Amino acid sequence: MRDHDGPLPLPDQVVLGEAPVVDDPADVTPAWLTEALRAGGTDVVVSELRYERIGTGLLGASYRFHLVAHAGPGAVAPASVVVKMAAGSEQAREVVKLGYQTEIGFYRTFAAQTRIRRPRCWSAGISADLRDFTLVLEDAHPALPGRQTDGCTAGQAAAAVRNLAGLHAPFWNRHDLADGVDWLRGPDDARLEFLAQVHAQGTSAFVERFGAALSPEDADTLRRASDLLAGWAPHVRDRVSLIHGDYRLDNLLFAGDDPTVVDWQSLELGLPGRDLAYFLATALPPAARRAHERSLVAAYHRRLTELGVDDYPLELCFHDYRVGVPQAPLLIVLGCVYAPGGQSADSDAMFLSMAANACAAIRDLGTLDLLSATP
């Protein structure tokens, strides 16, 4: 595993452009991509391209474009880029358009300030009605996406949590971060109470849908966690930063142990421990998590300290990790029950794996008792 004692390397991103929004990969022509790359600071002329669909995103579609391009003086032409755009029906897009706006907003507003590995972005455009967007991103190939059902190694988990600190540290306790940024959701009580209501309905549907595939113990844990989510707000609003919101293996591209983070549609202002807990509770099977979680939380905390967060004791960090675990059942249920996209054997296996791991973490960490107490 790479030594991360120094600053995390970032892609060179001096300029961010905004090429015209397209809604079909066939509309990405050599001229269009030339404009997008030049707007983003790379002097190239694309003469030929071909593309293929990659990934299985529910809220968008991603394509790898292989390029024949000629670079100007001092420039380096990428051999390939990833173009991400909206997907699904107009009704589905209306439901998830805030996610589209959020991802575009991340690359336009916050990406350059982070210390987390994320793709370089050449162009980030969105339509006036927010139903169509186009991103031109660095291709992380040959890095491979993680798989929830496979889990990850302790080394990959350590690299992932240290990388996560590179998102949280630059914005630590910036309660004013959403001022003037109307798309950035925050930890207000009304929103969290609404999520709790939606989650309660979704939990009943989730437990009914999977039936015997869920153990009785896990079904009970999901129901009890849902009941307590309405009172989550006082526990998660004292410390805030930008949080990814969906920091899980399927949204990380690994080159060895080192991850690049994609899919920023769930970005919000919230308790950093929610990201940390969601990742560790779902990425590692229970036995591995029990063996390594203390050292992994310490690795995350150590990286925060290296990046300048000096008023956050390790004990408080572990407390926030325990408090943040309900992020796992929240995202699992909402993603399974409400996200657009059809049911499949692969998605069912993923959600069941995540639910089993998350429920074990909730019980092991005593999170339900912690949330039952007055914060």
Secondary structure, 3 states (H helix, E strand, C coil): CCCCCCCCCCCCCCCCECCCCCCCHHHCCHHHHHHHHHHCCCCEEEEEEEEEEECCCCCCEEEEEEEEEEECCCCCCCCEEEEEECCCCHHHHHHHHHHHHHHHHHHHHHHHHCCCCCCCEEEEEECCCCCCEEEEEECCCCCEECCCCCCCCHHHHHHHHHHHHHHHHHHCCCCCCCCCCCCCECCCHHHHHHHHHHHHHHHHHHHHHHHHHCCHHHHHHHHHHHHHHCCCHHHHCCCCEEECCCCCHHHEEEECCEEEECCCCCCEEECHHHHHHHHHHHHCCHHHHHHHHHHHHHHHHHHHHHCCCCCCCHHHHHHHHHHHCCHHHHHHHHHHHCCCCCCCHHHHHHHHHHHHHHHHHHHHCCHHHHHHCCC
